[in-house]
Amino acid sequence: MEKLIFDYSKSGKIGVSLPDLYSESKPASSILPIELLREKEPNLPEVSEPEVVRHFTNLSTMNHHVDKDFYPLGSCTMKYNPKINDVLSNMPGFANVHPHQPTETIQGVLQILYEIEKYLCEITGMHSATLQPAAGAHGELTGVMIIKKYHESKGEHRKYILIPDSAHGTNPSSSCSSGFRTISLKSNEKGCIDIEDLKSKMNESVAGLMLTNPNTLGLFEEEVEQIVDIIHDFDGIVYMDGANLNALLGIVRPGDMKFDITHMNLHKTFSTPHGGGGPGSGPIAVVEKLSRFLPVPRVVKVGTKFKLSYDYPDSIGKVMGLYGNFGVIVKAYVYLRMLGVEGLKSVSRNAILNANYLRVKLAEKYDIPYNRVCMHEFVASGEKHKKFGIKTLDMAKRLLDYGFHAPTVYFPLIVHEAIMIEPTESESKETLDKFVDAMYKIDEEACNNPEVLHTAPHNTPVRRLDELKANKELNVCWEKG
Ligand SMILES: *Cc1c(COP(=O)(O)O)cnc(C)c1O
């Protein structure tokens, strides 16, 4: 186990050499106001440069990350992203601008915001977009606020939003946060929306439908056109949860499928990993009739100049302090410009190819409840292994021993013992084969040596945690000893 950096500290060790700022003849008190001076020396570790580098390098490998190995976390698109995009978004011209600078001095920044909005509209087949939302769920909230405002603008106060039982949990949550109540729709035996159930639940009190496409089973909603028509017949709004756009780039567009609103997760599809814990970005794009409700300010082009305009009286207002998480947006911009149309198409094609390759390989040993051609991800099940006393959780923990991050487990809820696998386009056939080998070994262990699964993981710095206790007795303070 890696020690605390303070445990390496020894008086007199030094990591950097800085020129002396203060001296006997020029004490700190002659330069700084007295109330700002410390009374005691700061309690900092005294360590050499190699110790600092090794300490943090060791810490960085204690947890799994996408730079270390395969990270097939379904629904989260933990793909490898080009490092150059981070370098570019950290350039001083991007990183050091201030959001309150006069707009004449940040024309380049505004141009990027303006252009990426256009690119995202082109990719989604929509009319206009906002970059303000800071996450996928935040984009959904913004979208649902627009749905509400749309109906209110016609003097209507609709009460409900329809949500399929396979939906991401953020969909009902965003609807309720905006004051709607939700009605759940059933999935049919193919894993898609049950059309008869939808018809029986749609009426004038329903504001709209939130549909994830491809859905959380990684399947394309086959009857999407009919679904959209049923909602539009009652002037409802159809929202496409586009967090999984990784499957659709350059192949099919939400706007062409007649969706009215969609959000994208830049921190999934466009060059920022989802599980990084860092800032995210969940822009939404809308059709023309909803454009006037988008958040302000909006970046507009007047002649050759870019400006921020608040001149949208029907806008839902601001949803973010400033204009969005600019660093994430720059990475997405660079990614889009580098890939171009053909590059984006190949992203989705390879994501789909990789998922289907794994699906077919794993089907030899694992249950795959909706086993047909999938999009960028698929859902296997640990149901078959229950007879050995093995749970999906045991298998997920064992994968850590084999050097992989576990897939998403126990989601979506409509699959028992779910194992949701998203390989992403950035992985090679060799990596996928290594993963298949590990999954086959785990299958064998389940049968011959179940104990090794019950007690996994064995090779990680922290062994299996008591998740129930952690949930019930939340203690976020760390005590030494
Ligand atoms: C990831 C995801 C979201 C939520 O995105 P966040 O940025 O985590 O808020 C919503 N819907 C689906 C289908 C997703 O996969």
The ligand as an SDF file (V2000), in Angstrom:
LIG
                    3D

 15 15  0  0  0  0  0  0  0  0999 V2000
  -25.0480    8.8370  -19.0170 C   0  0  0  0  0  0  0  0  0  0  0  0
  -26.4710    8.9050  -19.3560 C   0  0  0  0  0  0  0  0  0  0  0  0
  -27.2700    9.9560  -18.8710 C   0  0  0  0  0  0  0  0  0  0  0  0
  -26.8240   10.9890  -17.8620 C   0  0  0  0  0  0  0  0  0  0  0  0
  -25.6630   11.6930  -18.1510 O   0  0  0  0  0  0  0  0  0  0  0  0
  -24.8650   12.4050  -16.9570 P   0  0  0  0  0  0  0  0  0  0  0  0
  -23.8760   13.2700  -17.6320 O   0  0  0  0  0  0  0  0  0  0  0  0
  -24.2390   11.3010  -16.1630 O   0  0  0  0  0  0  0  0  0  0  0  0
  -25.8270   13.1960  -16.1550 O   0  0  0  0  0  0  0  0  0  0  0  0
  -28.5830    9.9900  -19.2810 C   0  0  0  0  0  0  0  0  0  0  0  0
  -29.0990    9.0530  -20.1010 N   0  0  0  0  0  0  0  0  0  0  0  0
  -28.3610    8.0120  -20.5560 C   0  0  0  0  0  0  0  0  0  0  0  0
  -28.9890    7.0020  -21.4690 C   0  0  0  0  0  0  0  0  0  0  0  0
  -27.0220    7.9030  -20.2090 C   0  0  0  0  0  0  0  0  0  0  0  0
  -26.3060    6.8700  -20.6610 O   0  0  0  0  0  0  0  0  0  0  0  0
  1  2  1  0
  2  3  1  0
  2 14  2  0
  3  4  1  0
  3 10  2  0
  4  5  1  0
  5  6  1  0
  6  7  2  0
  6  8  1  0
  6  9  1  0
 10 11  1  0
 11 12  2  0
 12 13  1  0
 12 14  1  0
 14 15  1  0
M  END
$$$$
